[in-house]
Amino acid sequence: MSISMKKLVFTFGTVLTILFSGNLYAQIQIPTSIKSVEQTVDENLSDNFFAKKIQEALNPGSSFTASDTLQTLLDSNTDYVNDVLEVSSSDILEDEKTTAIDSLKTNRQEYLESLLGESKAADYYNIVKNKVEPLVEKYKMAKLFL
């Protein structure tokens, strides 16, 4: 290789490196701080995306029970999800959170058994369990609804 050919290959390689590194930098968004990542996570939760996913999982379907009972159940599901998320995001100690969520679960179980009856409530728990378990892999908080 002649010297002019080496210069040409070196120049061409340098230009390509600069072009590709500029394109890669434009595609990668690096957070400027941990705080911005935390804000993004908080915004996703505040957008109620997780709450909607859980509410969908708590919906047994229109053929499960009568429409008026189903509507009552869906309304109580919304309240239950909001209450659990409110407790989990509060500033209280972890032990107090656990106690509060356990209390919500107990009250919920009693409510469902009075609304649906014990056997229908057991069927409901099985349906919900099958719908919530796949969400646990993606959202650790989904365990709170099992």
C-alpha positions in Angstrom: 0.0 0.0 0.0 1.2 3.4 -0.8 1.3 6.3 1.7 -1.5 8.1 -0.1 -3.7 5.0 0.0 -3.0 4.5 3.8 -3.9 8.2 4.4 -7.1 7.7 2.4 -8.1 4.5 4.4 -7.2 6.2 7.7 -9.2 9.3 6.8 -12.2 7.2 5.6 -12.1 5.1 8.8 -12.0 8.2 11.0 -14.9 9.8 9.1 -17.0 6.6 9.5 -16.1 6.4 13.2 -17.3 9.9 13.8 -20.5 9.4 11.8 -21.4 6.2 13.6 -20.5 7.5 17.1 -22.7 10.5 16.5 -25.7 8.3 15.4 -25.3 6.0 18.4 -25.1 8.9 20.8 -28.4 10.3 19.4 -30.2 7.0 19.9 -29.0 6.4 23.5 -30.7 8.4 26.2 -28.7 8.4 29.3 -30.4 9.7 32.4 -28.6 12.6 34.0 -29.3 11.4 37.5 -31.0 8.7 39.5 -33.6 11.3 40.5 -34.8 11.6 37.0 -35.1 7.8 36.8 -37.2 7.8 40.0 -39.4 10.5 38.7 -40.0 8.5 35.5 -41.1 5.5 37.6 -43.3 7.7 39.8 -44.9 9.2 36.7 -45.7 5.8 35.3 -47.4 4.8 38.6 -49.2 8.2 38.8 -50.5 7.6 35.3 -52.4 4.7 36.8 -51.0 2.2 34.3 -50.3 -0.3 37.0 -53.6 0.3 38.7 -55.4 -0.3 35.4 -53.6 -3.5 34.8 -54.5 -4.8 38.3 -58.1 -3.7 37.9 -58.3 -5.6 34.6 -56.9 -8.7 36.4 -59.5 -8.3 39.2 -62.3 -8.2 36.6 -63.7 -11.8 36.5 -65.6 -11.2 33.2 -69.2 -10.4 32.4 -70.4 -14.0 32.6 -69.2 -14.5 36.2 -72.2 -13.0 38.0 -75.2 -10.8 37.5 -74.5 -7.4 35.9 -75.5 -5.4 39.0 -73.4 -7.5 41.3 -70.5 -7.3 38.8 -70.7 -3.5 38.7 -70.6 -3.4 42.5 -67.6 -5.7 42.4 -65.8 -3.6 39.8 -66.5 -0.5 41.8 -65.1 -2.1 45.0 -62.1 -3.3 43.0 -61.2 0.3 42.1 -61.5 1.4 45.7 -59.4 -1.6 46.8 -56.6 -1.0 44.3 -56.5 2.7 45.2 -56.4 1.9 48.9 -53.6 -0.6 48.6 -51.5 1.6 46.3 -52.1 4.6 48.7 -50.8 2.5 51.6 -47.8 1.1 49.7 -46.7 4.6 48.6 -47.2 6.2 52.0 -44.4 7.3 54.3 -45.2 5.0 57.1 -42.9 2.2 58.3 -42.8 -1.1 56.4 -44.3 -3.0 59.3 -47.2 -0.6 59.5 -47.7 -0.9 55.7 -47.8 -4.7 56.0 -50.3 -4.5 58.8 -52.5 -2.0 56.9 -52.4 -4.1 53.7 -53.2 -7.3 55.6 -56.2 -5.5 57.2 -57.3 -4.3 53.7 -57.1 -7.9 52.4 -59.1 -9.3 55.4 -61.8 -6.6 54.9 -61.8 -7.4 51.2 -62.2 -11.1 51.7 -65.1 -10.5 54.1 -66.7 -8.1 51.7 -66.4 -10.5 48.7 -67.8 -13.4 50.7 -70.8 -11.3 51.7 -71.3 -10.0 48.2 -70.7 -13.3 46.2 -71.1 -16.0 48.8 -68.3 -18.3 49.9 -68.2 -20.7 46.9 -68.5 -17.9 44.3 -65.8 -15.9 46.2 -63.5 -19.0 46.0 -64.1 -19.1 42.2 -63.4 -15.4 42.0 -60.1 -15.9 43.9 -59.0 -18.6 41.4 -59.8 -16.4 38.4 -58.0 -13.5 39.9 -55.0 -15.6 40.9 -54.6 -16.9 37.3 -54.8 -13.3 36.0 -52.5 -11.7 38.6 -49.7 -14.3 38.7 -48.4 -13.3 35.2 -48.3 -9.7 36.3 -46.1 -10.5 39.3 -43.1 -11.2 37.0 -43.3 -7.7 35.5 -44.6 -5.8 38.6 -43.5 -7.0 42.0 -46.3 -5.0 43.6 -48.8 -7.3 42.0 -48.1 -9.8 44.8 -50.1 -7.5 47.0 -53.3 -8.5 45.1 -52.9 -12.3 45.4 
